[in-house]
Amino acid sequence: MKIHEYQGKALLKEYGVPVPRGIIARTPDEAEAAARDLGTDVVVVKAQIHAGGRGKGGGVKLATSPAEAKEIASHVLGMQLVTHQTGPDGREVKTLLIEEGLPIDREFYLGITLDRVTGRNVFMASSAGGMDIEKVAEETPELILKETIDPSVGLRGFQARKLAFGLGIPNDLINQAAKFMLALYDAYEKMDASLVEINPFLLTKDNRLVALDAKVTFDDNAMFRHKDYANLRDLDEEEPLEIEASKHDLNYIKLDGNIGCMVNGAGLAMATMDIIKLAGGEPANFLDVGGGASQERVEQAFKILLADENVKAVLINIFGGIVRCDMVANGVVAAAKNLGVSIPIVARLEGTNVEEGRRVLNNSDIGIIPATTMSDAADKVVSAANAEF
């Protein structure tokens, strides 16, 4: 679960992470009042959406007076802010963070996440702050420092100081930087976050270290321990189909292609999307119905797939382990009939009760196209999707 910058900063502040003073505004008048209350020569008007690159998209602007803050807010509120992470449709700005302006000396990057190769958390730091960190990783990976964290002891003081020295933090601020990093890791652990990023991590001209931005993502599997975080969720920032999928315990992510995928198991789902790409197609989603999916869940998954108007064909790729192929087949047939499906459906079933599953599909009157191998299924569904144009 993602949250807004202002929400992340409020949580980090509770753990001793220094953040700028800021006030939320949802109207131009509130922005003016916030700028006046902050009382600084410069305030920053920051659009609050779940996406990076807001500055380049026109969602972060400086104001030198409360009146100017009101003027900027009147233009930013309600705009469709488009960044490299929002897609072409952008996101509507409904909330602003009015923040004190700070005298910037240098900008750095800090980030904590799970390294799935080592199975341990990794603390990352870079002197290339305020930039797209993915671009830095691709073009100048040597600028990203990493410290792998032993889960039995957490981030150690010497590791934090090592990162601070590596960033080129002035010697008299090393301990301050280490304290910042230790507080950040403490927050990451206790919040059960899956990602915490500070970009930029700011060194001011008056020798303060501050989280100028904050990105916090929670581990959904740990949310039962943080029921108070549920009210931080902003459904307006999420895809409606992804929200609907979460109600039925389905793992669904909307993509930009035109081939809907229904698969059981994350690994098989990734492989299915890859082979669709190899066959010249574009997947419209990632959808994992799970290893123990019921017939009802399969039917709900099919409804979600077909609710995407971009989907021109559907590939069902099921390996029956815990889930039975005949149960999946019955769910698909029921959903297709109930929804009056008119687009091509390609199905590949293997595993438990596969013969019965194939019989159910073959005896249905919805014209499902059978496939034997993954390659065969990909070729057929790409051809079917293209034939729709």
Disulfide bonds with the S-S distance in Angstrom:
none
